[in-house]
Amino acid sequence: MPDVVIAGAGPVGAVVAALLQRSGVDVAVYERRDAISSRPRAVGTHPPAVAVLRDLGLELPGARVISRGEARDGDSILGSLEFDPPVLTQPQHLLQAELDAHLRHVRRGTPVLSVDDGARSARVHLPGGSVGAQLVIAADGVDSSIRAALGIRRQRWPGHARYLMADIDDGHVDTAAALGDAALLWFARGGVVESFPLPGSRRRWVARTAKGTSLSRIVAERTGVRLGSDADQVTTTFTAQQHLARRWVSGRVILLGDAAHEVSPIGGQGMNLGILDAAALAPRIVDALNGDADALPGWERARRRSAQRAMAQAAFNMAVGTSAPRPLHPIKRGGIRALAHRPIAPHLSRAFTMTTL
Ligand SMILES: Cc1cc2nc3c(=O)[nH]c(=O)nc-3n(C[C@H](O)[C@H](O)[C@H](O)COP(=O)(O)OP(=O)(O)OC[C@H]3O[C@@H](n4cnc5c(N)ncnc54)[C@H](O)[C@@H]3O)c2cc1C
């Protein structure tokens, strides 16, 4: 019988599995997908999460280094932030592939069907059988079926803001000004446009928008940059919603990552937060297996505070990115200029790079 069963080998389940394996804990990981999904999701890995990954021996060889962010309105630069240490960008599925190479005992194509939580051990039901464990980690994502089966309710912020997103080769982009290596945020009157450098001379473009508009049109209107004819074919949409599970520890079952909290992608913190939760959880699991009854509740208390801070930060990012009525736009520009200058800028930089989480 393994000490710990993990349901879900997304980035967060994979990190906690690798950390537990390194501590000598007997871990079994079950992942319902046969292969890693390449659906575009996280791109930014912030310094504290990079430190966790490096400590596990991941080199992140293909990542791009982002040391600077710039706030713009049209051609005017409202301010800039230095990221020291830098943020690294690479598509989530490539990070997951690197993590996968560090894991032993991952059974892909094997969904966890249900969990029975008993007094002496838990039992995890799989297609064709079941396995016992001392603890079960539900890292099964935002729609966690384990969370639902346990009846754990969530505080939810459904989110009405709609965003368009596409990863585009710089070679297809037509702009008078060089885009350079900085993360760029245009605070146009109609709403925000974000542009993050990716490996291989690509950028992720994200714009807040109403229905019935295309990403290329909005980016051209708000920034003057023309994304090229392919942009609208590769555009995806998402709604920026958030949730926080009311309990993360229930008997022998622990919710981790998006199963415990969903953070709006605006600000890019969900995966990073989950990786930091995982890094804090691994030693607490060892303590709990050795009989420390407060190890898991203590972990939940500490990490819940970090999740609340990340969600508040994401809510702030979304509010700053809304469209402003014409008379208020100059006031907003002034506010953004002030945020990007001393003495606030270093605090803002720390918040954006998650060094306080
Ligand atoms: C558009 C977009 C952009 C984003 N950008 C960023 C960003 O820049 N930075 C950032 O930090 N975050 C970002 N995020 C959030 C980030 O993608 C998530 O926070 C992250 O994927 C959460 O990881 P996870 O391992 O908890 O869950 P998931 O990645 O959802 O992994 C859960 C895994 O569990 C598996 N699973 C589900 N049910 C079962 C079951 N019953 N049995 C076994 N396996 C199961 C799934 O197949 C999946 O592999 C973004 C999200 C979106 C949608």
The ligand as an SDF file (V2000), in Angstrom:
LIG
                    3D

 53 58  0  0  0  0  0  0  0  0999 V2000
   -5.9770   30.7270  -20.1940 C   0  0  0  0  0  0  0  0  0  0  0  0
   -5.2430   30.4170  -18.9210 C   0  0  0  0  0  0  0  0  0  0  0  0
   -4.0250   31.0430  -18.6740 C   0  0  0  0  0  0  0  0  0  0  0  0
   -3.3570   30.8000  -17.4750 C   0  0  0  0  0  0  0  0  0  0  0  0
   -2.1640   31.4390  -17.2440 N   0  0  0  0  0  0  0  0  0  0  0  0
   -1.5270   31.2160  -16.0850 C   0  0  0  0  0  0  0  0  0  0  0  0
   -0.2280   31.8140  -15.8530 C   0  0  0  0  0  0  0  0  0  0  0  0
    0.3540   32.5060  -16.7130 O   0  0  0  0  0  0  0  0  0  0  0  0
    0.3750   31.5590  -14.6560 N   0  0  0  0  0  0  0  0  0  0  0  0
   -0.1930   30.7660  -13.7030 C   0  0  0  0  0  0  0  0  0  0  0  0
    0.3880   30.5860  -12.6400 O   0  0  0  0  0  0  0  0  0  0  0  0
   -1.3970   30.1390  -13.9270 N   0  0  0  0  0  0  0  0  0  0  0  0
   -2.0500   30.3500  -15.0800 C   0  0  0  0  0  0  0  0  0  0  0  0
   -3.2260   29.6980  -15.3200 N   0  0  0  0  0  0  0  0  0  0  0  0
   -3.7530   28.7410  -14.3080 C   0  0  0  0  0  0  0  0  0  0  0  0
   -3.0830   27.3680  -14.4300 C   0  0  0  0  0  0  0  0  0  0  0  0
   -3.2620   26.8480  -15.7360 O   0  0  0  0  0  0  0  0  0  0  0  0
   -3.7110   26.4230  -13.3900 C   0  0  0  0  0  0  0  0  0  0  0  0
   -3.6970   27.0850  -12.1350 O   0  0  0  0  0  0  0  0  0  0  0  0
   -2.9270   25.1110  -13.2810 C   0  0  0  0  0  0  0  0  0  0  0  0
   -3.0830   24.3120  -14.4360 O   0  0  0  0  0  0  0  0  0  0  0  0
   -3.4350   24.3130  -12.0650 C   0  0  0  0  0  0  0  0  0  0  0  0
   -2.7190   23.1030  -11.9800 O   0  0  0  0  0  0  0  0  0  0  0  0
   -3.3560   21.8380  -11.2670 P   0  0  0  0  0  0  0  0  0  0  0  0
   -2.3060   20.7610  -11.3640 O   0  0  0  0  0  0  0  0  0  0  0  0
   -3.8950   22.2060   -9.9460 O   0  0  0  0  0  0  0  0  0  0  0  0
   -4.6350   21.4800  -12.1350 O   0  0  0  0  0  0  0  0  0  0  0  0
   -4.7410   20.9710  -13.7210 P   0  0  0  0  0  0  0  0  0  0  0  0
   -3.6270   21.6170  -14.4500 O   0  0  0  0  0  0  0  0  0  0  0  0
   -6.1040   21.2280  -14.0860 O   0  0  0  0  0  0  0  0  0  0  0  0
   -4.4220   19.4400  -13.5590 O   0  0  0  0  0  0  0  0  0  0  0  0
   -5.3610   18.5410  -13.0250 C   0  0  0  0  0  0  0  0  0  0  0  0
   -5.0650   17.1670  -13.5930 C   0  0  0  0  0  0  0  0  0  0  0  0
   -5.9160   16.2160  -12.9630 O   0  0  0  0  0  0  0  0  0  0  0  0
   -6.3880   15.3130  -13.9300 C   0  0  0  0  0  0  0  0  0  0  0  0
   -7.6320   14.7160  -13.4080 N   0  0  0  0  0  0  0  0  0  0  0  0
   -8.8490   15.3060  -13.2780 C   0  0  0  0  0  0  0  0  0  0  0  0
   -9.7170   14.4550  -12.6990 N   0  0  0  0  0  0  0  0  0  0  0  0
   -9.0330   13.3130  -12.4450 C   0  0  0  0  0  0  0  0  0  0  0  0
   -9.3840   12.0760  -11.8410 C   0  0  0  0  0  0  0  0  0  0  0  0
  -10.6120   11.8520  -11.3770 N   0  0  0  0  0  0  0  0  0  0  0  0
   -8.4350   11.1300  -11.7490 N   0  0  0  0  0  0  0  0  0  0  0  0
   -7.1640   11.3380  -12.2040 C   0  0  0  0  0  0  0  0  0  0  0  0
   -6.7970   12.4850  -12.8060 N   0  0  0  0  0  0  0  0  0  0  0  0
   -7.7040   13.4760  -12.8840 C   0  0  0  0  0  0  0  0  0  0  0  0
   -6.5600   16.1560  -15.1750 C   0  0  0  0  0  0  0  0  0  0  0  0
   -6.5660   15.3610  -16.3460 O   0  0  0  0  0  0  0  0  0  0  0  0
   -5.3500   17.0830  -15.0880 C   0  0  0  0  0  0  0  0  0  0  0  0
   -4.2190   16.5420  -15.7280 O   0  0  0  0  0  0  0  0  0  0  0  0
   -3.9070   29.9100  -16.5160 C   0  0  0  0  0  0  0  0  0  0  0  0
   -5.1240   29.2660  -16.7750 C   0  0  0  0  0  0  0  0  0  0  0  0
   -5.7790   29.5100  -17.9650 C   0  0  0  0  0  0  0  0  0  0  0  0
   -7.0980   28.8020  -18.2240 C   0  0  0  0  0  0  0  0  0  0  0  0
  1  2  1  0
  2  3  1  0
  2 52  2  0
  3  4  2  0
  4  5  1  0
  4 50  1  0
  5  6  2  0
  6  7  1  0
  6 13  1  0
  7  8  2  0
  7  9  1  0
  9 10  1  0
 10 11  2  0
 10 12  1  0
 12 13  2  0
 13 14  1  0
 14 15  1  0
 14 50  1  0
 15 16  1  0
 16 17  1  0
 16 18  1  0
 18 19  1  0
 18 20  1  0
 20 21  1  0
 20 22  1  0
 22 23  1  0
 23 24  1  0
 24 25  2  0
 24 26  1  0
 24 27  1  0
 27 28  1  0
 28 29  2  0
 28 30  1  0
 28 31  1  0
 31 32  1  0
 32 33  1  0
 33 34  1  0
 33 48  1  0
 34 35  1  0
 35 36  1  0
 35 46  1  0
 36 37  1  0
 36 45  1  0
 37 38  2  0
 38 39  1  0
 39 40  1  0
 39 45  2  0
 40 41  1  0
 40 42  2  0
 42 43  1  0
 43 44  2  0
 44 45  1  0
 46 47  1  0
 46 48  1  0
 48 49  1  0
 50 51  2  0
 51 52  1  0
 52 53  1  0
M  END
$$$$
